[in-house]
Amino acid sequence: MTVNGKQYGVPYTYYQWGVYYRKDIFEKYGIAEPKTWDELKAAAATLKKNEVAPFAIGTKYLWTAAGWFDYINLRTNGLDFHIDLMDGKVPYTDERVKKTFANWAELVEPGYYLENHASYSWQEAQPFLYNGEAAMYLIGNFIAPNFPDELEGKMGFFQFPVIDPAVPLAEDAPMDTIHIPSKAKNKEDARKFLAFVAKPEIQQLVNDVLLQIPTNSKAKLLMTSS
């Protein structure tokens, strides 16, 4: 990972975000995988009517809500705008950001999110999805290893729906990296470790355990644990 010609670290894994959902609950209420914003809202309304929380979420730590903002903004205003906003080139008072929050309000105001979600971390919100009290969860695929055995074949995944058909699709896919601190006492061995982690065969092994995706293009995606 190089910025302005300087090496800062080695990436070893990344993971996509999207909506994990209970296929059996969708089938029970005749809900198809939502492809559009209107379909997502309609699915949420059906679930809410049947006393199922449409969206599990835990916002004790706010990055989970930031994931929702990312996707709604990406689908409302596009990737270039989102990058400019993240870089501080656009203020959050911009009318386009207000449009993002107006879209988000269409899910918040009807009460489509898990009640008392500010009391839960992302991990603590998972049981509501697994016990059927909630039907969907927008989260990274680091959640996949936690799926209970009894739900095998009942968990599904879909891409965050389209809000504006004129806006090209973009996805959240965070990357994890390993760095050497500037004041590290043993930089020689630290560099050897980073070189080790960068090897394709090592990234294959690491990501097979993590159920995530290696960053080395020569590494194979094993995912045997799944």
CORCOR-V224538 format. One record per run of one state. SS is the DSSP state (h for helix, s for strand, l for the rest). FROM is the first residue (numbers start at 1). TO is the last residue. Records with the same first field share a line. If there is no record, write none. Layout:
SS = FROM-TO ; FROM-TO
This chain:
l = 1-1 ; 4-5 ; 8-9 ; 15-16 ; 29-35 ; 50-52 ; 57-62 ; 78-78 ; 87-94 ; 109-112 ; 114-116 ; 120-121 ; 131-133 ; 147-148 ; 152-154 ; 159-161 ; 163-174 ; 179-186 ; 199-199 ; 211-212 ; 214-226
s = 2-3 ; 6-7 ; 10-14 ; 17-22 ; 36-36 ; 53-56 ; 113-113 ; 134-140 ; 155-158 ; 162-162 ; 175-178 ; 213-213
h = 23-28 ; 37-49 ; 63-77 ; 79-86 ; 95-108 ; 117-119 ; 122-130 ; 141-146 ; 149-151 ; 187-198 ; 200-210
